[in-house]
Amino acid sequence: MDKKKIFELHADVCKALGHPLRIEVIDLLQEKELCFTDILEVTGGTKSNLSQHLSVMTKKGILKMRREGQCNYYSLSSLKVAQACRLMREVLIDNLTKHKELLEKM
C-alpha cells in the first residue's frame, strides 16, 4: 500500500473522530465496555443519533461491538484510540494556554 493511500485512510479515521459526541464516547469507553443504553444515558440525545455515531465509529475500526441478549456492548478497538484523543486534548490545552498568555499581555 502506498503512502497516499495510508494518508487517505488516516484522514478517514480522523474524520470519524470529528464530532464532540464521538470524543465523549471514546472517553467513556476507555475504562470498560458499555451497553448502548448506558452510553445513551450518560451522553443524552436520541437513540437514532447515538446509533449513527456508534455505527460510523465501528465501521471505521475505532470501536468493537458485541451483542449479548438484547444489548449491544461497545468497546474501543484499541486503547491507542484513547491515547490519541488524550494527546490531541493536550495540544488543545497547550494552544489555549498560549492564547491566554497572549491576551494577558495585551
N, C-alpha and C positions, 0 to 999 in steps of 0.2 A: 504494500500500500504506500502510495507516495505522500509526501509532506502536505500537499494541498488538501488531500482527502482527510488526513488527520486533523488539519486546521478546521475543515468543514464540520467534521464530527464533533470536535471540541466546541465550536461555536453553537452547534445544535444543543449540546448538553447545557451550555451557559444560558441559552435562550429558555430552556426548560426550567432554569432556576430563577428566571426573571420576573417573579411575582412575589409580593410580600407573604401571601398565604403559603406558598411553596417553601419559602425560607422558614416560616414558622413551623411547618410540618417537619422539616428536617431537624429543627431544634428539638421538637417533641420526641422524635424517633431516635435521637442519638443515644438514649439510655436503654430503651427497650421497644419491642414491637407493641403496637396498639391496634385495637379493633376500630373499624371505621366509625362506629358510634362514639367511641371515646375521643377520637380525633375531632369529630364534629362537635361534640360537647365543649371541648376546650377552645376550638377556633371559632365557633359560631358559624353563621351563614346558612346556606341551604344545602341540602343533601346533593342536589344535582351539581351545584357549583364545586363542592368539595370532590365529588366523584370525578368530575372532569379533570381537576388538577391532579388528583392521585393517578388517574389513568395516563396522563401525559408523562408524569414522572416515572411511572412503571414502564411505559413504552421506551423511554429514553435510558432505562437501566439505572436510574437513580434509586428507585425503590423496588422491593420484592413484595409480592403479595401471596398469602396462602389462605385458603378457605378452611374454616373449622365450624361445623354446624351451620348456623345462619350468619356467621360473622366473617368478614374479610379482614385478615390481620396484615398490617403493613409494617415493614422494617426497612432500614437503609440497606442498600445492596453492598455497601462498604462503609466503614467508619471514616474513610478518607473523604467522603462527601461532607460529613460534618466538619472535618478538619479544614477543608477548602472553604466552607462557609465562614468558619471562625477566622481564618486568615483574611478573607475579604472584609469581614467586620472590623478587624484590626486596622486595615488600610483605611476604611471609612473613619474610624475614630481618630487615626493619625491626621487625616485631612481636616476633620472638624477642629481638632486642636490647633492646627496651623492657621486655619481661618479665624479662630477665636483670638489667637495671638495677634494676627494682623489687625483685627477690629479693635483690640485693646490699644494698639499703638496709634490708632487714628485719632 
